[in-house]
Amino acid sequence: MSTLLITGAAGGVARRLIPALASAYSLRLTDRTPLPDAVTGDLRDAAFARDVCSGVDTIVHLAADANPNQPWSALREPNADAVVNVLEGAVAAKAGRVVLAGSLHALGGHVDAGAATIGEDAAPYPCCVYGSVKVFAETVGRWYAEEHGLHVVCLRLGGVRDRPMARSWLPGWLSGPDLVRLFTGALTADVRYGVYHGVSANSGGLWRHDRATAELGYRPVDDSARFAAEVPDDLSTGVGRTLHLT
């Protein structure tokens, strides 16, 4: 079995992925929060990042501050410095592939501008500082792919929950089973570098995932439409802006 490092192992995305990947990989888990069978540490520390990456074949980097309302001062270290530290650790370990968890916030400005459809080839248009830092991660990931020969796959994840949290979540919802399908493709596809949308098969087609289907073999099954009559309006819940995803 090849060794797969999953960062941010205490987070909701990791909790959905770990059981599905445990049979195919020898897993190494890490998080700042102590967990059973995980390495505790902070990826903002370059030395720790290098150590925890040592000996792994593949890295799924999920660790980040996931609050889209944070200012740059709060996001720089966990969402920018840590990405570079992990990529440096991957190079030092001679790992073959890094999957970077991004966000649809990288293109959220298109939503605010009223776009009817947003494809994976749309120009980056972040709606917030959080989205801007995700664009940085995609860009620096491309440089590491070209400069060091890493396979780098960037996944712009939508809202990962068992069900959409509010009406604005419907277009960009990503179910747990579809999340597993997406990462399975990202871990196995013959891709040197690519950026892909991580959404379920949601009605309306705001977020296109044609490239993910063509290059990663991603074929989502779930549709947020089945929750449309049940989810609350955003204003009534205090969820907030047009694009609210984690």
ZADO-1210 file (C-alpha; in nm, 4 decimals, padded with zeros to 6 digits):
<atoms>
<atom x="00.0000" y="00.0000" z="00.0000" code="MET" pos="1"/>
<atom x="00.1159" y="00.3510" z="-00.0726" code="SER" pos="2"/>
<atom x="00.1195" y="00.5950" z="00.2172" code="THR" pos="3"/>
<atom x="-00.1324" y="00.8796" z="00.2068" code="LEU" pos="4"/>
<atom x="-00.1030" y="01.1790" z="00.4393" code="LEU" pos="5"/>
<atom x="-00.4291" y="01.3569" z="00.5226" code="ILE" pos="6"/>
<atom x="-00.3922" y="01.6952" z="00.6896" code="THR" pos="7"/>
<atom x="-00.6759" y="01.8580" z="00.8783" code="GLY" pos="8"/>
<atom x="-00.7843" y="01.5132" z="00.9926" code="ALA" pos="9"/>
<atom x="-01.0226" y="01.6486" z="01.2560" code="ALA" pos="10"/>
<atom x="-01.2303" y="01.8422" z="01.0024" code="GLY" pos="11"/>
<atom x="-01.5619" y="01.7486" z="00.8486" code="GLY" pos="12"/>
<atom x="-01.4199" y="01.6775" z="00.5029" code="VAL" pos="13"/>
<atom x="-01.1542" y="01.4453" z="00.6438" code="ALA" pos="14"/>
<atom x="-01.4069" y="01.2604" z="00.8594" code="ARG" pos="15"/>
<atom x="-01.6007" y="01.1748" z="00.5442" code="ARG" pos="16"/>
<atom x="-01.2932" y="01.0710" z="00.3466" code="LEU" pos="17"/>
<atom x="-01.0918" y="00.8690" z="00.5960" code="ILE" pos="18"/>
<atom x="-01.3230" y="00.5637" z="00.6187" code="PRO" pos="19"/>
<atom x="-01.3534" y="00.5496" z="00.2395" code="ALA" pos="20"/>
<atom x="-00.9779" y="00.5669" z="00.1766" code="LEU" pos="21"/>
<atom x="-00.8563" y="00.3459" z="00.4607" code="ALA" pos="22"/>
<atom x="-00.8800" y="00.0246" z="00.2597" code="SER" pos="23"/>
<atom x="-00.6838" y="00.1564" z="-00.0385" code="ALA" pos="24"/>
<atom x="-00.4016" y="00.3438" z="00.1392" code="TYR" pos="25"/>
<atom x="-00.1851" y="00.3284" z="00.4453" code="SER" pos="26"/>
<atom x="-00.3090" y="00.6470" z="00.6102" code="LEU" pos="27"/>
<atom x="-00.1075" y="00.8979" z="00.8070" code="ARG" pos="28"/>
<atom x="-00.3241" y="01.1603" z="00.9740" code="LEU" pos="29"/>
<atom x="-00.2311" y="01.4963" z="01.1188" code="THR" pos="30"/>
<atom x="-00.4092" y="01.7878" z="01.2820" code="ASP" pos="31"/>
<atom x="-00.3475" y="02.0584" z="01.5390" code="ARG" pos="32"/>
<atom x="-00.6238" y="01.8970" z="01.7448" code="THR" pos="33"/>
<atom x="-00.5045" y="01.5775" z="01.9158" code="PRO" pos="34"/>
<atom x="-00.6688" y="01.2703" z="01.7665" code="LEU" pos="35"/>
<atom x="-00.6217" y="00.8980" z="01.8232" code="PRO" pos="36"/>
<atom x="-00.3707" y="00.7530" z="01.5748" code="ASP" pos="37"/>
<atom x="-00.2816" y="01.0978" z="01.4372" code="ALA" pos="38"/>
<atom x="00.0316" y="01.3105" z="01.4491" code="VAL" pos="39"/>
<atom x="-00.0353" y="01.6328" z="01.6382" code="THR" pos="40"/>
<atom x="00.1304" y="01.9444" z="01.5022" code="GLY" pos="41"/>
<atom x="00.0972" y="02.2750" z="01.3217" code="ASP" pos="42"/>
<atom x="00.1667" y="02.2949" z="00.9492" code="LEU" pos="43"/>
<atom x="00.2500" y="02.6630" z="00.9861" code="ARG" pos="44"/>
<atom x="00.5774" y="02.5267" z="01.1245" code="ASP" pos="45"/>
<atom x="00.7882" y="02.4397" z="00.8181" code="ALA" pos="46"/>
<atom x="00.9982" y="02.1868" z="01.0127" code="ALA" pos="47"/>
<atom x="00.6904" y="02.0010" z="01.1328" code="PHE" pos="48"/>
<atom x="00.5442" y="01.9998" z="00.7820" code="ALA" pos="49"/>
<atom x="00.8634" y="01.8516" z="00.6420" code="ARG" pos="50"/>
<atom x="00.8741" y="01.5832" z="00.9124" code="ASP" pos="51"/>
<atom x="00.5106" y="01.4771" z="00.8797" code="VAL" pos="52"/>
<atom x="00.5448" y="01.4547" z="00.4991" code="CYS" pos="53"/>
<atom x="00.8563" y="01.2383" z="00.5201" code="SER" pos="54"/>
<atom x="00.8044" y="00.8952" z="00.3677" code="GLY" pos="55"/>
<atom x="00.4598" y="00.9567" z="00.2206" code="VAL" pos="56"/>
<atom x="00.3653" y="00.8956" z="-00.1420" code="ASP" pos="57"/>
<atom x="00.0588" y="01.1185" z="-00.1669" code="THR" pos="58"/>
<atom x="-00.0823" y="01.4107" z="00.0313" code="ILE" pos="59"/>
<atom x="-00.4403" y="01.5310" z="00.0687" code="VAL" pos="60"/>
<atom x="-00.4107" y="01.8781" z="00.2166" code="HIS" pos="61"/>
<atom x="-00.7320" y="01.9775" z="00.3924" code="LEU" pos="62"/>
<atom x="-00.5973" y="02.1760" z="00.6870" code="ALA" pos="63"/>
<atom x="-00.6978" y="02.5429" z="00.6786" code="ALA" pos="64"/>
<atom x="-00.8966" y="02.8123" z="00.8507" code="ASP" pos="65"/>
<atom x="-01.2325" y="02.7501" z="00.6805" code="ALA" pos="66"/>
<atom x="-01.4032" y="03.0709" z="00.7938" code="ASN" pos="67"/>
<atom x="-01.4662" y="03.2800" z="00.4775" code="PRO" pos="68"/>
<atom x="-01.5172" y="03.5940" z="00.6859" code="ASN" pos="69"/>
<atom x="-01.1655" y="03.5997" z="00.8267" code="GLN" pos="70"/>
<atom x="-00.9265" y="03.8849" z="00.7393" code="PRO" pos="71"/>
<atom x="-00.5911" y="03.8343" z="00.5714" code="TRP" pos="72"/>
<atom x="-00.4093" y="03.8573" z="00.9038" code="SER" pos="73"/>
<atom x="-00.5896" y="03.5431" z="01.0227" code="ALA" pos="74"/>
<atom x="-00.5642" y="03.3528" z="00.6936" code="LEU" pos="75"/>
<atom x="-00.2050" y="03.4102" z="00.5844" code="ARG" pos="76"/>
<atom x="-00.0385" y="03.1507" z="00.8039" code="GLU" pos="77"/>
<atom x="-00.2910" y="02.8606" z="00.7982" code="PRO" pos="78"/>
<atom x="-00.4110" y="02.9092" z="00.4398" code="ASN" pos="79"/>
<atom x="-00.1025" y="03.0356" z="00.2556" code="ALA" pos="80"/>
<atom x="00.2149" y="02.9622" z="00.4533" code="ASP" pos="81"/>
<atom x="00.0952" y="02.6124" z="00.5429" code="ALA" pos="82"/>
<atom x="00.0210" y="02.5311" z="00.1775" code="VAL" pos="83"/>
<atom x="00.3763" y="02.6226" z="00.0791" code="VAL" pos="84"/>
<atom x="00.5149" y="02.4248" z="00.3729" code="ASN" pos="85"/>
<atom x="00.3200" y="02.1153" z="00.2656" code="VAL" pos="86"/>
<atom x="00.4331" y="02.1506" z="-00.0965" code="LEU" pos="87"/>
<atom x="00.7927" y="02.1899" z="00.0201" code="GLU" pos="88"/>
<atom x="00.7467" y="01.8824" z="00.2365" code="GLY" pos="89"/>
<atom x="00.6096" y="01.6910" z="-00.0614" code="ALA" pos="90"/>
<atom x="00.9138" y="01.7825" z="-00.2701" code="VAL" pos="91"/>
<atom x="01.1528" y="01.6804" z="00.0064" code="ALA" pos="92"/>
<atom x="00.9678" y="01.3492" z="00.0497" code="ALA" pos="93"/>
<atom x="00.9624" y="01.2885" z="-00.3261" code="LYS" pos="94"/>
<atom x="00.5872" y="01.2427" z="-00.3010" code="ALA" pos="95"/>
<atom x="00.4160" y="01.1964" z="-00.6333" code="GLY" pos="96"/>
<atom x="00.0892" y="01.3801" z="-00.5818" code="ARG" pos="97"/>
<atom x="-00.0680" y="01.6549" z="-00.3717" code="VAL" pos="98"/>
<atom x="-00.4423" y="01.7181" z="-00.3676" code="VAL" pos="99"/>
<atom x="-00.5190" y="02.0688" z="-00.2442" code="LEU" pos="100"/>
<atom x="-00.8634" y="02.1443" z="-00.1042" code="ALA" pos="101"/>
<atom x="-00.9735" y="02.4794" z="-00.2412" code="GLY" pos="102"/>
<atom x="-01.3101" y="02.6513" z="-00.2467" code="SER" pos="103"/>
<atom x="-01.5727" y="02.7876" z="-00.4849" code="LEU" pos="104"/>
<atom x="-01.5029" y="03.1199" z="-00.3136" code="HIS" pos="105"/>
<atom x="-01.2184" y="03.1496" z="-00.5656" code="ALA" pos="106"/>
<atom x="-01.4900" y="03.2270" z="-00.8219" code="LEU" pos="107"/>
<atom x="-01.7547" y="03.3679" z="-00.5905" code="GLY" pos="108"/>
<atom x="-01.7371" y="03.7105" z="-00.7521" code="GLY" pos="109"/>
<atom x="-01.9024" y="03.5627" z="-01.0602" code="HIS" pos="110"/>
<atom x="-02.2001" y="03.4668" z="-00.8409" code="VAL" pos="111"/>
<atom x="-02.2271" y="03.8173" z="-00.7012" code="ASP" pos="112"/>
<atom x="-02.2098" y="03.9531" z="-01.0579" code="ALA" pos="113"/>
<atom x="-02.5106" y="03.7410" z="-01.1585" code="GLY" pos="114"/>
<atom x="-02.3458" y="03.4715" z="-01.3710" code="ALA" pos="115"/>
<atom x="-02.5851" y="03.1982" z="-01.4824" code="ALA" pos="116"/>
<atom x="-02.3130" y="02.9370" z="-01.5360" code="THR" pos="117"/>
<atom x="-01.9572" y="02.9179" z="-01.4026" code="ILE" pos="118"/>
<atom x="-01.7195" y="02.6727" z="-01.5638" code="GLY" pos="119"/>
<atom x="-01.3834" y="02.5488" z="-01.4428" code="GLU" pos="120"/>
<atom x="-01.2155" y="02.7626" z="-01.7102" code="ASP" pos="121"/>
<atom x="-01.3645" y="03.0873" z="-01.5752" code="ALA" pos="122"/>
<atom x="-01.1093" y="03.3461" z="-01.4648" code="ALA" pos="123"/>
<atom x="-01.0497" y="03.3572" z="-01.0891" code="PRO" pos="124"/>
<atom x="-01.2847" y="03.6126" z="-00.9334" code="TYR" pos="125"/>
<atom x="-01.2799" y="03.5753" z="-00.5557" code="PRO" pos="126"/>
<atom x="-01.5634" y="03.7196" z="-00.3516" code="CYS" pos="127"/>
<atom x="-01.3536" y="03.7702" z="-00.0388" code="CYS" pos="128"/>
<atom x="-01.0025" y="03.7517" z="00.1028" code="VAL" pos="129"/>
<atom x="-01.0613" y="03.3854" z="00.1796" code="TYR" pos="130"/>
<atom x="-01.1288" y="03.3182" z="-00.1882" code="GLY" pos="131"/>
<atom x="-00.8203" y="03.5176" z="-00.2844" code="SER" pos="132"/>
<atom x="-00.6004" y="03.2985" z="-00.0653" code="VAL" pos="133"/>
<atom x="-00.7490" y="02.9899" z="-00.2304" code="LYS" pos="134"/>
<atom x="-00.6516" y="03.1354" z="-00.5692" code="VAL" pos="135"/>
<atom x="-00.2989" y="03.1795" z="-00.4325" code="PHE" pos="136"/>
<atom x="-00.2901" y="02.8106" z="-00.3348" code="ALA" pos="137"/>
<atom x="-00.3940" y="02.7080" z="-00.6864" code="GLU" pos="138"/>
<atom x="-00.1291" y="02.9309" z="-00.8422" code="THR" pos="139"/>
<atom x="00.1567" y="02.8241" z="-00.6188" code="VAL" pos="140"/>
<atom x="00.0480" y="02.4631" z="-00.6672" code="GLY" pos="141"/>
<atom x="00.0879" y="02.5044" z="-01.0410" code="ARG" pos="142"/>
<atom x="00.4408" y="02.6402" z="-00.9954" code="TRP" pos="143"/>
<atom x="00.5380" y="02.3392" z="-00.7836" code="TYR" pos="144"/>
<atom x="00.3913" y="02.1059" z="-01.0445" code="ALA" pos="145"/>
<atom x="00.5943" y="02.2642" z="-01.3213" code="GLU" pos="146"/>
<atom x="00.9128" y="02.3291" z="-01.1259" code="GLU" pos="147"/>
<atom x="00.9347" y="02.0071" z="-00.9249" code="HIS" pos="148"/>
<atom x="00.7307" y="01.7573" z="-01.1247" code="GLY" pos="149"/>
<atom x="00.4627" y="01.7072" z="-00.8599" code="LEU" pos="150"/>
<atom x="00.1169" y="01.6040" z="-00.9659" code="HIS" pos="151"/>
<atom x="-00.1002" y="01.8772" z="-00.8109" code="VAL" pos="152"/>
<atom x="-00.4792" y="01.8559" z="-00.8194" code="VAL" pos="153"/>
<atom x="-00.6781" y="02.1532" z="-00.6871" code="CYS" pos="154"/>
<atom x="-01.0400" y="02.0906" z="-00.5889" code="LEU" pos="155"/>
<atom x="-01.2718" y="02.3889" z="-00.5465" code="ARG" pos="156"/>
<atom x="-01.5043" y="02.2342" z="-00.2931" code="LEU" pos="157"/>
<atom x="-01.8607" y="02.3478" z="-00.2436" code="GLY" pos="158"/>
<atom x="-02.0514" y="02.3195" z="00.0826" code="GLY" pos="159"/>
<atom x="-01.9789" y="01.9757" z="00.2272" code="VAL" pos="160"/>
<atom x="-02.2652" y="01.8709" z="00.4508" code="ARG" pos="161"/>
<atom x="-02.5142" y="01.5868" z="00.4691" code="ASP" pos="162"/>
<atom x="-02.7723" y="01.8377" z="00.3447" code="ARG" pos="163"/>
<atom x="-02.7581" y="02.2019" z="00.2285" code="PRO" pos="164"/>
<atom x="-02.7662" y="02.4494" z="00.5143" code="MET" pos="165"/>
<atom x="-02.9705" y="02.7188" z="00.3378" code="ALA" pos="166"/>
<atom x="-03.1110" y="02.8124" z="-00.0021" code="ARG" pos="167"/>
<atom x="-02.7853" y="02.9698" z="-00.1226" code="SER" pos="168"/>
<atom x="-02.6139" y="02.6352" z="-00.0661" code="TRP" pos="169"/>
<atom x="-02.8273" y="02.4510" z="-00.3227" code="LEU" pos="170"/>
<atom x="-02.6138" y="02.5257" z="-00.6348" code="PRO" pos="171"/>
<atom x="-02.2806" y="02.4499" z="-00.4672" code="GLY" pos="172"/>
<atom x="-02.3670" y="02.1656" z="-00.2306" code="TRP" pos="173"/>
<atom x="-02.1344" y="01.8630" z="-00.2230" code="LEU" pos="174"/>
<atom x="-02.2648" y="01.5468" z="-00.0607" code="SER" pos="175"/>
<atom x="-02.0441" y="01.3082" z="00.1342" code="GLY" pos="176"/>
<atom x="-02.0674" y="01.0252" z="-00.1218" code="PRO" pos="177"/>
<atom x="-01.9899" y="01.2642" z="-00.4088" code="ASP" pos="178"/>
<atom x="-01.6982" y="01.4038" z="-00.2081" code="LEU" pos="179"/>
<atom x="-01.5519" y="01.0524" z="-00.1943" code="VAL" pos="180"/>
<atom x="-01.6064" y="01.0081" z="-00.5691" code="ARG" pos="181"/>
<atom x="-01.4296" y="01.3369" z="-00.6383" code="LEU" pos="182"/>
<atom x="-01.1243" y="01.2620" z="-00.4242" code="PHE" pos="183"/>
<atom x="-01.0995" y="00.9070" z="-00.5548" code="THR" pos="184"/>
<atom x="-01.0651" y="01.0514" z="-00.9049" code="GLY" pos="185"/>
<atom x="-00.8241" y="01.3205" z="-00.7910" code="ALA" pos="186"/>
<atom x="-00.5988" y="01.0587" z="-00.6317" code="LEU" pos="187"/>
<atom x="-00.5866" y="00.8263" z="-00.9304" code="THR" pos="188"/>
<atom x="-00.6275" y="01.0293" z="-01.2527" code="ALA" pos="189"/>
<atom x="-00.3293" y="01.0849" z="-01.4812" code="ASP" pos="190"/>
<atom x="-00.3141" y="01.4626" z="-01.4305" code="VAL" pos="191"/>
<atom x="-00.0016" y="01.6727" z="-01.3864" code="ARG" pos="192"/>
<atom x="-00.1907" y="01.9837" z="-01.2769" code="TYR" pos="193"/>
<atom x="-00.5567" y="02.0807" z="-01.2805" code="GLY" pos="194"/>
<atom x="-00.8273" y="02.2840" z="-01.1075" code="VAL" pos="195"/>
<atom x="-01.1713" y="02.1295" z="-01.0717" code="TYR" pos="196"/>
<atom x="-01.5097" y="02.2117" z="-00.9223" code="HIS" pos="197"/>
<atom x="-01.6312" y="01.9920" z="-00.6416" code="GLY" pos="198"/>
<atom x="-02.0112" y="02.0018" z="-00.6476" code="VAL" pos="199"/>
<atom x="-02.2815" y="01.7395" z="-00.6607" code="SER" pos="200"/>
<atom x="-02.5157" y="01.6899" z="-00.9592" code="ALA" pos="201"/>
<atom x="-02.7251" y="01.9858" z="-00.8516" code="ASN" pos="202"/>
<atom x="-03.0158" y="02.1062" z="-01.0658" code="SER" pos="203"/>
<atom x="-02.9672" y="02.4390" z="-01.2389" code="GLY" pos="204"/>
<atom x="-02.6062" y="02.3847" z="-01.3418" code="GLY" pos="205"/>
<atom x="-02.4593" y="02.7053" z="-01.1961" code="LEU" pos="206"/>
<atom x="-02.1292" y="02.5346" z="-01.1156" code="TRP" pos="207"/>
<atom x="-02.0072" y="02.3284" z="-01.4107" code="ARG" pos="208"/>
<atom x="-01.7835" y="02.0279" z="-01.3497" code="HIS" pos="209"/>
<atom x="-01.7176" y="01.9182" z="-01.7076" code="ASP" pos="210"/>
<atom x="-01.3400" y="01.9098" z="-01.6634" code="ARG" pos="211"/>
<atom x="-01.3680" y="01.7057" z="-01.3447" code="ALA" pos="212"/>
<atom x="-01.5809" y="01.4551" z="-01.5331" code="THR" pos="213"/>
<atom x="-01.3497" y="01.4413" z="-01.8358" code="ALA" pos="214"/>
<atom x="-01.0155" y="01.4346" z="-01.6531" code="GLU" pos="215"/>
<atom x="-01.0908" y="01.2851" z="-01.3110" code="LEU" pos="216"/>
<atom x="-01.3748" y="01.0560" z="-01.4111" code="GLY" pos="217"/>
<atom x="-01.5958" y="01.2347" z="-01.1582" code="TYR" pos="218"/>
<atom x="-01.9637" y="01.1540" z="-01.1984" code="ARG" pos="219"/>
<atom x="-02.1669" y="01.2928" z="-00.9107" code="PRO" pos="220"/>
<atom x="-02.4974" y="01.1341" z="-00.8218" code="VAL" pos="221"/>
<atom x="-02.6694" y="01.3474" z="-00.5575" code="ASP" pos="222"/>
<atom x="-02.8844" y="01.6540" z="-00.6310" code="ASP" pos="223"/>
<atom x="-02.9575" y="01.9296" z="-00.3801" code="SER" pos="224"/>
<atom x="-03.2995" y="01.9776" z="-00.5425" code="ALA" pos="225"/>
<atom x="-03.4430" y="01.7111" z="-00.3154" code="ARG" pos="226"/>
<atom x="-03.3854" y="01.9465" z="-00.0220" code="PHE" pos="227"/>
<atom x="-03.5153" y="02.2618" z="-00.1923" code="ALA" pos="228"/>
<atom x="-03.8512" y="02.2566" z="-00.0163" code="ALA" pos="229"/>
<atom x="-03.6924" y="02.2010" z="00.3236" code="GLU" pos="230"/>
<atom x="-03.3955" y="02.4368" z="00.3507" code="VAL" pos="231"/>
<atom x="-03.4481" y="02.7796" z="00.5078" code="PRO" pos="232"/>
<atom x="-03.3963" y="03.1107" z="00.3327" code="ASP" pos="233"/>
<atom x="-03.0608" y="03.2666" z="00.4142" code="ASP" pos="234"/>
<atom x="-03.1942" y="03.5858" z="00.5701" code="LEU" pos="235"/>
<atom x="-03.4071" y="03.3939" z="00.8166" code="SER" pos="236"/>
<atom x="-03.1105" y="03.1886" z="00.9364" code="THR" pos="237"/>
<atom x="-02.8459" y="03.4569" z="00.9405" code="GLY" pos="238"/>
<atom x="-02.6330" y="03.2509" z="00.7032" code="VAL" pos="239"/>
<atom x="-02.5514" y="03.5636" z="00.5088" code="GLY" pos="240"/>
<atom x="-02.4130" y="03.6262" z="00.1643" code="ARG" pos="241"/>
<atom x="-02.4977" y="03.4802" z="-00.1746" code="THR" pos="242"/>
<atom x="-02.2118" y="03.2298" z="-00.1613" code="LEU" pos="243"/>
<atom x="-02.1774" y="03.0702" z="00.1774" code="HIS" pos="244"/>
<atom x="-01.9758" y="02.7503" z="00.1625" code="LEU" pos="245"/>
<atom x="-01.7181" y="02.5729" z="00.3715" code="THR" pos="246"/>
</atoms>
